[in-house]
């Protein structure tokens, strides 16, 4: 496989690898490093890459495993929290603040979810993978994926409702 062929296969889903890494590692810098590491590993496997039925799912699984290993390592204590700024130029300042606050709360709630629920929610609702693809990536039964997603959504919904009804201390 030439470099050009490799790039044609891998580049369409590179951003998805980054977003999954960022969801798991939180830090943009760590996510960039993880993405680069996965791309290097894929490059080293370029001769066998054609044998994989779904290269994207394989790469997402590699990313998930790499990030979880990274979090378990001693270096995980050095990971830093980085918040992204979300802006909509066509809305009022008040709307911008509300949207930013809501996005921040959803991110916080997602970070508090168990790893499996966090990954399923990220892959389904943010990355728009099918249940079957998620099942394959996370080595779960499709029913378990649906249950984890349902529980994750319920937790996010309940905590957002609680926040809006009672305010935050």
N, C-alpha and C positions, 0 to 999 in steps of 0.2 A: 504494500500500500504506500503510495507516494504521500508526500506532505500535503499536497493539494487535495488529494482524495480524503485524507484524514481530516483536514479542516472542514471539508464539505460535510462529513459525517458528524463531527463533534460540535462545530460552531452553532448550529441551530438550537442546541439545548444548553449551551454554556451558561447563559443567564439563569436558567432554572437551577443549575448546580450551585451557583453563587447564592441564589435566594434561599435554597434549602440550607446551605452552610451558614448563612447569616441568621436564619431562624434558630438554628441549633447553637451556634457559637456566640451570637449577639454582636460581637465586634466586627465591624466592616473589614478591618485589617486581617483579622483571623480568617474571615470568610474568603477573602481574596487569596490568602495563602493556601487555604484548603482547596479552593478551586484550582489553583495552579498545580498543586500537588496531584490532584485527581487527573488533570489533563496530562501531566507528565507520566503518571502510571498508565493511562490509556495509550499514550504514545509508545511506551515500552511494550505494550501488548498489541501493537498495530498489526502484526502478522496474523494474530488470531482473532482480531476484532470482527472479521466477517463471519466467524462461526457463531457469534451471539445472535439470537433471534431478535432481541431488542436492545441495541447498544445504549439507547437513552436510559432505559430501565436499569441496565447494568451499571451505568455511570452514576445514576441517582442512588443506587444501593451502595456503591463504593463511597459516595459522598457521605451518606448517612453513617456508614460504619466508621469512616475516617473521623468524622466529627465526634461521634460518640466515644471513640478511642481517645481523641484529643481531650475531651472533657474529663475523661477518667484519669488522664495522665497528670503527673505532678505540675505540668505547665498550665493546667487549667486555672490555677490560682492567679495566673497573670492575665487572664482574659479580662478585658475591660468593657464596660457597658457604653454603647454609643447609640444615641437616639438620632433618628433621621428626622429631618424637617419636611413636613408635607404642606404644600401651599397651593392654593387655587386662586389665580390672579383675577378671576371674574367674580369672586364672591366678596362680601363685605369683610371687614376685619373681624367682626363678631363671629361670622360663619367660619372664617379661617381658624379662629381660636377654638371654636366648638369641634370642628372636624379634627384638628390636631389633637385636642384633648381626647376625643373618642378613639382615634387611631392609637394614641398612646395607651389608653386603657385596654383596648383589645390586645395590643402587644403585651402588656403586663399580664393580662389574664392568660394569654397563650403561653407565656413563659412559666406560669405557675402550674400548667397542666402536666400530667405525667408524660414522659417522653413519647410514648406510643401515640397518645391522643394528639400531642403537639405535631408530630410528624404527619399523621393522617389528616389533620385539619389543614396543615400547610400544603400537602400534596393534592388534596381534593379541592378545597375552596380557594386556594391562592394559585396553585399551579395547574389546576383543572385536569388532573389525571383521572382516568376511569377507575372504578373500584377494582377491576381486574388487574390493571397496571400497578395500583398501590398494593394489592394483595401479593403480587409477584415481587415488588421491590422490598417490601417489609417482611416477606415470608410469613404471611398471615392468611387465614381463610377469608374469602370475601365477606362472609357473615361477620367475622370478627372486625373487619375493617368498618363495616356499616355501624356496628355497635360502638366501636371506639369513636367514630365520627359523630354519632348521635350524642354520646356522652360529652364529648368535647364541646359541641355546639350548645348543648344544654347548659354546661358550666359557664360558657362565655355569656350566653343569654341571661342566665340567672344573676351573674355578677354585674352585668351592665344594668339590668333592671334595678338591682339593689343599689348600685351607685347613683342612678338617676332618681330613685325614690327617696333615699335617705341621705344623700350627700356623702362627702368623704371627710373623715376626721383629719 
